[in-house]
Structures are given as structure tokens and as C-alpha cells.
């Protein structure tokens, strides 16, 4: 699909609209976004409703002297499971907030790279035009430079549109309408080795409760006045429940191991990106000195600046990957390892 050619007037209007949108946005930090998602977001609020409801039911069951053992166990399990689901809902809300926030932050950083790319492409077009005028270049060179510039301008417009989308997504996740700008995320703490699942991980807790329920059925059926087939069925149900628990535990541990490896790799990549950025920064400073001494051109320095900006964007992407992987590790383990809103 071909994009329409952007005229200078349209670009000016777009730039003004973008500047106005930027000024109207509220800057929010990552910790603040997570805290809002945990208090104003719907994910945790719905889980809290479940906790209150199950607690009320358990209270009524405990107050009834005619309650049978199976009914009491069911009410106790429902209350415990609701508590575990609330804890997991908090981790899910944290992950959703981290993902929405970092997506907005990365898009912001991308617009800066693209804005500088436009400057570089504009200069390249000017160079091509000068070369054509001095018969040191061709009209095709000018056209190619123009096409490259037009593509870069359209890319920036597309990314600016994505900014609005990502801002709205963040507003929905944190439960507060508005237009947001993401502050630079803080550095994350080093990921620690974690090979165990939370004892209250909802899936495993539900499986364990199924085992406990089946075990109770076996005890209640293991007597002289209950048909042997009933006891056999209860024992089969218990065996199946135990098998499901073991299978789910194995699957979740595999998911946890993958999340752990991803988080460790992300942090290693971030350190590499930091070093690359530092090296590129040093090169840019050297090029600035070389420009003053007349050994390189202003065009070369601008290209060096673009290389630095791309390295900074790569570092931003790596930091985003770190936070997203830590949030994923939290939900995979059932334990908060992000350090956010514990």
C-alpha cells in the first residue's frame, strides 16, 4: 500500500498536533502505573469480590451446626482458592500494567529515533540535489532520496498514532481515563534463581483440593455399610486427581524454567546494550571533536548521532524486555519478583 506524499504544510500541522498531544499527556512512572492497576483496575477488584463472597459463605457454613464434613470442606476450599486467585490476580494486574507501560515507553523512544532519521534523510536529499545540480549525481538519486524521506515521515506518523493507542491501553489497564506519557523505567533488580512454585498457586491449589476431596470420599466410603463399588469409584477418583496434580505441577515447573531463562537472558542482553550504548556515546564524542578539527563533515556527525540514538533505543528495548520478563516470571511462579507494589 502506497502512502500519500506528505507536504510541508501537512507535516507542520502534524508536528503541531503532536506537540499539543505531548503537552496534554500526564507523565506516569512504572511503580505508579502498577499501584494504580492494583487499586483502580478491574482485575484485582473482581478477585476481591470473590474473596468476600466465599468468606461470607464459609462463615455461614461454620455457624450451621448441621453442616456435613463434605460441605464444610467445600466451603473452606472455596475460601482458600479465592484468596489464592486474588494473589494471582495481583500478579496478573502487575504484568498487564508492566506490559502496557513498557509498550508506551518503547513507542515514545521509537518516535525519537524516527524524528532524527527524518533529519538525516532530509540532509541526504539535500546532498543528492546538490550533486545533481553539479552533475555529480543523477535524478534517480534524488528520487530515491525523496522516497526514503517520505517513508521515514510516514513511519513517524504511524508511530505517533500508535502512541495514542498505547496510551489508551495503559489508561484502561490502570483504571484511570486520560492521556499518558511513560517516564523512563527504573533499573530492575537482578533476577534470582527461582525453581519453586508458590504453595498457593491457584492451579495447583485447586488440584490439591480435588485430591483432598477425593481422599475424603474414600474415607467416607471405606466402611461396612457402603457398597464396594462406591469405594472403588472413590479410589479411582483419588488416583485421577493425584495424577492431574502431578501432571499440572510438571507443566507449570517447565513454564517456570522457561520464564526464568528468559528473564536471565533479558538481563544479560540489557547489560550488553548498556555497553554498546557507552561505546557508541564515546564514538559520537570523538566525532564531534573531529568535526571541530575539520576531519569529518557535519553530515557524518549527524549520521554518528543517529547511530547513537539507535543504540539508545536498543538499550530502551532491552530494558523493556527485562521488565516484561520479570512480570512474566512473577505470574509463572506465583511470586512477585518485580519489586513493584509488593
Buried (B, 14 or more C-beta within 10 A) or exposed (E): EEEEEBEEEEBEEBEEEBEEBBEEBEEBBBBBBBBBBBBEBEBBBEBBEBBEEBBEBBEEBEEEEEBEEEEBBBBBBBBBBBBBBBBBBBBBBBBBBBBBBBBBBBBBBBBBBBBBBBBBBBBBBEBBBEBBEEEEBEEEBBEBBBEBBBEBBBBBBEBBEBBEEBBBBBBBBBBBEEBBBBBEBEEBEEBEEBEEBBEBBBBBBBBBBBBBBBBBBBEBBEEEEEEEEBBEBBBEBBEEBBEBBEEBBEEBBEBBEEBBEBBBBBBEBBEEBBEBBEEBEEBBEEBEEBBEEEEBEEBEBBBBBBBBBBBBBBBBBBBBBBBBBBBBBBBBBBBBBBEBBE
